[in-house]
Amino acid sequence: ERLANSTLMEKVFFANSGAEANEGMIKIARKYSADQYGPERTKILTLKNSFHGRTVATLEATGQDKFHQNFYPFTGGFDYVEANNIEDLKQKMADPSVCGIMMELIQGESGVRPLDPVFVREAARLAKENDILFMADEVQTGIGRTGSLFCWQQYGIQPDLVSCAKALGGGVPIGAVLSGDKAAHVLQPGDHGTTFGGNPLAASAAKTVLDIVDQPDFLADVKDKGDYFMNSIRALNKRSVQDVRGMGLMIGIQVGADKVMDYLKRLQNKGVLALKAGTDTIRLLPPLIITKEEIDQAVKAMNEVFE
Ligand SMILES: Cc1ncc(COP(=O)(O)O)c(C=O)c1O
C-alpha cells in the first residue's frame, strides 16, 4: 500500500531479490500478452549494455555478451536495442512478437549512464501505442537513490511495471514488482509465487526504510548531497577525471580503463569503498544518509588518489 500510494501503481508483488523481481516483470508482460493476443507475442526488448540480474532469464535479458559466456543455452525471447538510438528502438518495437520493453533508466553496471529522456519518452510512447508493457528496472535506482523515490518519476513517464530490491530492505533481502492498472490484474492465484516473498521480517525492514525515505526533505537532501558530491569531485580539476555523471547519490567518475582498478584499491586503503562500472568508471553508491562532512572526507581521499 505504501509503495503503491506513492507511485500511482496499483499492486505490489514481493520477491526476495532484484533478479527475481525482474523475472516477475517478464512473466507478467508475457502473460498480459498471452491473455490479450494469444501465445505468439512473447519477445522482451532490453537495451545493449544493460544489467538485469544473474538468473538464467535475467542474464539473457542483460545486453552484455561478457555476462552470457559459459551459461548457454538460454531460453530465447529477448532482443537488444541500442540505448538512446531512436531509429533502432522504432525498428525493434515494430516487431509484432514484442510484448515488453525493460530498461534501467540509469545503466549502472555498464558505467552509470543516465538514458536520454527523449529516448525514454519515445520508448514509453511507442509501448503505449502498441500495447507493449514498459518495464523499469529500478533495482539499483529505486527507493531514493537518485533523489526521487523512483528514477522514472524524473523522466516524466508512467511505467506499466517497476522492479525494485536492494535499498528497499536496507540490507535485508527483499524485492518487489509494482504493477500499474494495465498489469495489475494479470497474475491470478497460482500463476506466480514465492515462499519467502513478503515475509514479516523483510516487510518490516522495508517499512522502516520507507519511513525514513518519506521524511520531509529526505529526497531533496539526497539530490542536494549528490550535486554537492559531483561538483566537489569536478572542482578537484584532476587530469585523469574525464567525466563525472549521475543523478542523486548514484555517481560515476570516468577515469580510464588503465586507472580504474588502481584508484579503487587506493581509495579502499583510505577507507572509501567504491566499485567499478563498465571498463573505465568508478561507481559511487554511498548510503543515502551520508553527511556532507563524510562526502568531504571521500573527496579529500580522491584528491590524494586521482592524478
Ligand atoms: C539494475 C539491476 N537489476 C537487477 C539486479 C539484480 O539484483 P539482485 O542482485 O538483487 O538479484 C541488479 C544488481 O545486482 C541491478 O543493478
Ligand as a Chemical Component Dictionary entry (heavy atoms), coordinates in Angstrom:
data_LIG
# 
_chem_comp.id                   LIG 
_chem_comp.type                 NON-POLYMER 
_chem_comp.pdbx_formal_charge   0 
_chem_comp.three_letter_code    LIG 
# 
loop_
_chem_comp_atom.comp_id 
_chem_comp_atom.atom_id 
_chem_comp_atom.alt_atom_id 
_chem_comp_atom.type_symbol 
_chem_comp_atom.charge 
_chem_comp_atom.model_Cartn_x 
_chem_comp_atom.model_Cartn_y 
_chem_comp_atom.model_Cartn_z 
_chem_comp_atom.pdbx_ordinal 
LIG C1 C1 C 0 19.763 -2.827  -12.478 1  
LIG C2 C2 C 0 19.861 -4.133  -11.748 2  
LIG N1 N1 N 0 18.941 -5.086  -11.984 3  
LIG C3 C3 C 0 18.977 -6.261  -11.339 4  
LIG C4 C4 C 0 19.959 -6.557  -10.421 5  
LIG C5 C5 C 0 19.936 -7.885  -9.727  6  
LIG O1 O1 O 0 19.563 -7.727  -8.405  7  
LIG P1 P1 P 0 19.900 -8.869  -7.334  8  
LIG O2 O2 O 0 21.387 -8.898  -7.191  9  
LIG O3 O3 O 0 19.199 -8.439  -6.088  10 
LIG O4 O4 O 0 19.353 -10.140 -7.887  11 
LIG C6 C6 C 0 20.951 -5.583  -10.143 12 
LIG C7 C7 C 0 22.056 -5.792  -9.178  13 
LIG O5 O5 O 0 22.629 -6.755  -8.926  14 
LIG C8 C8 C 0 20.897 -4.354  -10.831 15 
LIG O6 O6 O 0 21.813 -3.400  -10.610 16 
# 
loop_
_chem_comp_bond.comp_id 
_chem_comp_bond.atom_id_1 
_chem_comp_bond.atom_id_2 
_chem_comp_bond.value_order 
_chem_comp_bond.pdbx_ordinal 
LIG C1 C2 SING 1  
LIG C2 N1 SING 2  
LIG C2 C8 DOUB 3  
LIG N1 C3 DOUB 4  
LIG C3 C4 SING 5  
LIG C4 C5 SING 6  
LIG C4 C6 DOUB 7  
LIG C5 O1 SING 8  
LIG O1 P1 SING 9  
LIG P1 O2 DOUB 10 
LIG P1 O3 SING 11 
LIG P1 O4 SING 12 
LIG C6 C7 SING 13 
LIG C6 C8 SING 14 
LIG C7 O5 DOUB 15 
LIG C8 O6 SING 16 
# 
